[in-house]
Amino acid sequence: MPFFFFNPMYMLFVAPAIILMIWAQSRVKRSYGRAMQIPAPLSGAAAARHILDQAGCHNVGIEEVGGFLSDHYDPSHKVLRLSHEVYNSRSMAAVGIAAHEAGHAMQDAQNYGPLVVRNIAVPAAQFGPTAFMILFIIGMIFSNPTLMWLGIFAYCGLLFFQLVNLPVEFDASNRAKAVLSDLNIVDQEGALAVRDVLNAAGWTYVAATLQTLLTVLYYVMMLMGGRRD
């Protein structure tokens, strides 16, 4: 998190992203709650297994994990990890989320380009923000613009990851919508519910990317302004 997070000017600069994130998270909760009330013929785990088997991904395992909406695909261990509600629930929300994660496994099996790039960029996303804070603070203390620019460059690692992640997430959702209908796991009403959940989740990724982009622009403008002064 940027160390100027509570700076009023910074908050004003990234306000569009914050507003978008609040709206997206609210939409996720609403759509998820509605879709949980619509029954599905399979549990999330069973739907994921069926989808993976039909796609030839027999080597991909499925595990139940704790946490709310902690669902993810682990490419290093070839495992789908589904939260308790998604794993066990026979609802459209569960099969939609499970199918989305199965979509990531299918991407992995097909060496989907953006997923390959995203996986390579994980270290930059993990360590970039920390390196940014260290370099930028030291640069400010010693009035060294070079260190501050290096910090911004490090933070761009997170931005790069998030930009590449957008097509990965949208493609996984599109795969999920298509395969659930193709395998007759969802009917017309269920397809609409799944679409609403996955589209809402997609907006959270857009909002996070926008906030990172605006953060980078904020610090670039701050440095450029300081140089002109």
C-alpha positions as CSV (number, residue, x, y, z in Angstrom):
1,M,0.0,0.0,0.0
2,P,1.5,3.4,-0.9
3,F,2.7,5.3,2.1
4,F,0.8,8.4,1.0
5,F,-2.4,6.4,1.2
6,F,-3.9,8.8,3.7
7,N,-2.7,11.9,1.9
8,P,-5.9,13.8,0.9
9,M,-4.5,14.6,-2.6
10,Y,-3.7,11.0,-3.2
11,M,-7.1,9.9,-2.1
12,L,-8.7,12.5,-4.4
13,F,-6.5,11.3,-7.3
14,V,-7.5,7.6,-6.9
15,A,-11.1,8.3,-5.9
16,P,-12.5,7.0,-9.2
17,A,-10.9,3.6,-8.6
18,I,-12.0,3.5,-5.0
19,I,-15.6,4.3,-6.0
20,L,-15.5,1.7,-8.7
21,M,-14.2,-0.9,-6.3
22,I,-16.9,-0.2,-3.7
23,W,-19.6,-0.5,-6.4
24,A,-18.0,-3.7,-7.8
25,Q,-17.7,-5.4,-4.4
26,S,-21.3,-4.4,-3.6
27,R,-22.4,-5.9,-6.9
28,V,-20.5,-9.1,-6.2
29,K,-22.2,-9.5,-2.9
30,R,-25.6,-9.0,-4.4
31,S,-25.2,-11.2,-7.4
32,Y,-23.5,-13.9,-5.3
33,G,-26.3,-13.9,-2.7
34,R,-28.9,-14.2,-5.5
35,A,-27.1,-16.9,-7.3
36,M,-26.7,-18.9,-4.0
37,Q,-30.5,-19.2,-3.8
38,I,-30.8,-20.7,-7.3
39,P,-30.3,-24.5,-7.2
40,A,-27.9,-26.4,-9.5
41,P,-27.8,-30.1,-10.3
42,L,-24.2,-30.4,-9.1
43,S,-22.1,-29.1,-6.3
44,G,-19.3,-26.8,-7.2
45,A,-16.7,-29.6,-6.7
46,A,-18.7,-32.0,-8.8
47,A,-19.2,-29.4,-11.6
48,A,-15.5,-28.6,-11.6
49,R,-14.6,-32.3,-11.8
50,H,-17.0,-32.9,-14.7
51,I,-15.7,-29.9,-16.6
52,L,-12.0,-30.8,-16.0
53,D,-12.6,-34.4,-17.1
54,Q,-14.5,-33.3,-20.2
55,A,-11.6,-31.0,-21.1
56,G,-9.0,-33.8,-20.6
57,C,-7.6,-32.3,-17.4
58,H,-7.7,-35.5,-15.4
59,N,-4.5,-34.7,-13.6
60,V,-5.9,-31.6,-12.0
61,G,-7.0,-32.2,-8.4
62,I,-9.7,-30.4,-6.4
63,E,-9.3,-29.5,-2.8
64,E,-11.6,-27.8,-0.2
65,V,-10.0,-24.8,1.6
66,G,-11.1,-22.4,4.2
67,G,-12.0,-18.7,3.7
68,F,-14.8,-16.9,2.0
69,L,-14.5,-16.8,-1.8
70,S,-10.9,-18.0,-1.5
71,D,-11.2,-20.1,-4.6
72,H,-8.2,-20.2,-6.9
73,Y,-6.3,-22.5,-9.2
74,D,-2.7,-23.4,-8.3
75,P,-0.8,-24.0,-11.5
76,S,2.4,-25.2,-9.7
77,H,0.5,-28.1,-8.0
78,K,-2.2,-28.5,-10.7
79,V,-4.9,-28.2,-8.0
80,L,-8.2,-26.3,-7.9
81,R,-8.8,-25.0,-4.4
82,L,-12.4,-24.3,-3.7
83,S,-13.8,-22.5,-0.6
84,H,-16.2,-24.5,1.7
85,E,-19.4,-22.9,0.3
86,V,-18.3,-23.3,-3.4
87,Y,-17.0,-26.9,-2.9
88,N,-20.2,-28.2,-1.2
89,S,-23.0,-26.0,-2.4
90,R,-25.4,-27.0,-5.2
91,S,-26.1,-23.5,-6.3
92,M,-25.5,-21.5,-9.5
93,A,-23.0,-19.3,-7.6
94,A,-21.0,-22.4,-6.6
95,V,-20.9,-23.9,-10.1
96,G,-20.2,-20.6,-11.7
97,I,-17.1,-19.9,-9.5
98,A,-15.9,-23.5,-9.7
99,A,-16.2,-23.4,-13.5
100,H,-14.3,-20.1,-13.6
101,E,-11.4,-21.8,-11.7
102,A,-11.6,-24.8,-14.0
103,G,-11.3,-22.3,-16.8
104,H,-7.9,-21.4,-15.4
105,A,-6.9,-25.0,-15.4
106,M,-7.9,-25.3,-19.0
107,Q,-5.8,-22.3,-19.8
108,D,-2.8,-23.9,-18.1
109,A,-3.3,-27.1,-20.0
110,Q,-3.4,-25.2,-23.3
111,N,-0.4,-22.9,-22.4
112,Y,-2.6,-19.9,-22.8
113,G,-0.2,-17.0,-23.5
114,P,-1.4,-14.4,-21.0
115,L,-1.6,-16.9,-18.2
116,V,2.1,-17.9,-18.9
117,V,3.1,-14.3,-18.8
118,R,1.0,-13.7,-15.6
119,N,2.7,-16.6,-13.8
120,I,6.1,-15.2,-14.7
121,A,5.1,-11.8,-13.4
122,V,4.0,-13.0,-10.0
123,P,7.3,-12.2,-8.2
124,A,7.2,-8.6,-9.6
125,A,3.7,-8.2,-8.3
126,Q,4.6,-9.6,-4.9
127,F,7.8,-7.7,-4.2
128,G,7.3,-4.6,-6.4
129,P,5.2,-2.6,-3.9
130,T,7.6,-3.3,-1.0
131,A,10.6,-2.3,-3.1
132,F,8.7,0.8,-4.1
133,M,8.1,1.9,-0.5
134,I,11.8,1.2,0.5
135,L,13.3,2.9,-2.5
136,F,10.9,5.9,-2.6
137,I,11.3,6.6,1.2
138,I,15.1,6.4,1.0
139,G,15.1,8.5,-2.1
140,M,13.1,11.2,-0.3
141,I,15.3,11.1,2.8
142,F,18.5,11.6,0.7
143,S,16.9,13.8,-1.9
144,N,17.8,11.2,-4.6
145,P,15.3,11.3,-7.5
146,T,17.0,8.2,-9.1
147,L,16.0,6.0,-6.2
148,M,12.4,7.4,-6.3
149,W,12.2,6.6,-10.0
150,L,13.5,3.1,-9.4
151,G,10.8,2.7,-6.8
152,I,8.1,3.7,-9.2
153,F,9.5,1.3,-11.8
154,A,9.3,-1.5,-9.2
155,Y,5.7,-0.6,-8.5
156,C,5.0,-0.9,-12.2
157,G,5.6,-4.6,-11.8
158,L,2.3,-4.9,-9.9
159,L,0.6,-2.8,-12.7
160,F,2.1,-5.1,-15.4
161,F,0.8,-8.2,-13.5
162,Q,-2.7,-6.7,-13.2
163,L,-2.9,-5.6,-16.8
164,V,-1.9,-9.1,-18.0
165,N,-4.3,-10.6,-15.4
166,L,-7.4,-8.9,-17.0
167,P,-7.5,-11.0,-20.2
168,V,-6.7,-14.1,-18.1
169,E,-9.7,-13.5,-15.8
170,F,-12.1,-12.5,-18.5
171,D,-11.1,-15.5,-20.7
172,A,-11.6,-17.9,-17.7
173,S,-15.1,-16.4,-17.2
174,N,-16.0,-16.8,-20.8
175,R,-14.8,-20.4,-20.8
176,A,-17.0,-21.0,-17.7
177,K,-20.1,-19.5,-19.2
178,A,-19.7,-21.5,-22.4
179,V,-18.8,-24.9,-20.8
180,L,-21.6,-24.7,-18.2
181,S,-24.2,-24.3,-21.0
182,D,-22.5,-26.9,-23.3
183,L,-22.5,-29.5,-20.6
184,N,-26.1,-28.7,-19.6
185,I,-25.1,-27.9,-16.0
186,V,-27.1,-24.6,-16.1
187,D,-30.4,-23.7,-17.7
188,Q,-31.3,-20.3,-19.1
189,E,-32.0,-18.9,-15.6
190,G,-28.8,-20.4,-14.2
191,A,-26.8,-19.0,-17.1
192,L,-28.0,-15.5,-16.4
193,A,-27.1,-15.9,-12.7
194,V,-23.7,-17.2,-13.4
195,R,-23.0,-14.4,-15.9
196,D,-24.0,-11.8,-13.3
197,V,-21.7,-13.3,-10.7
198,L,-18.7,-13.6,-13.0
199,N,-19.2,-10.2,-14.7
200,A,-19.4,-8.5,-11.2
201,A,-16.2,-10.3,-10.2
202,G,-14.5,-9.0,-13.3
203,W,-15.2,-5.4,-12.4
204,T,-13.2,-5.9,-9.1
205,Y,-10.1,-6.7,-11.2
206,V,-10.7,-3.6,-13.4
207,A,-11.0,-1.4,-10.3
208,A,-7.8,-2.8,-8.7
209,T,-5.9,-2.3,-11.9
210,L,-7.2,1.3,-12.2
211,Q,-6.2,2.1,-8.7
212,T,-2.7,0.8,-9.3
213,L,-2.5,2.8,-12.6
214,L,-3.6,6.0,-10.9
215,T,-1.2,5.4,-8.1
216,V,1.7,5.2,-10.5
217,L,0.5,8.3,-12.3
218,Y,0.2,10.2,-9.0
219,Y,3.8,9.5,-8.0
220,V,5.1,10.2,-11.5
221,M,3.4,13.6,-11.5
222,M,4.6,14.3,-8.0
223,L,8.2,13.6,-9.1
224,M,7.9,15.6,-12.3
225,G,6.4,18.5,-10.4
226,G,9.2,18.4,-7.9
227,R,11.8,18.4,-10.7
228,R,10.2,21.5,-12.3
229,D,10.3,23.3,-9.0
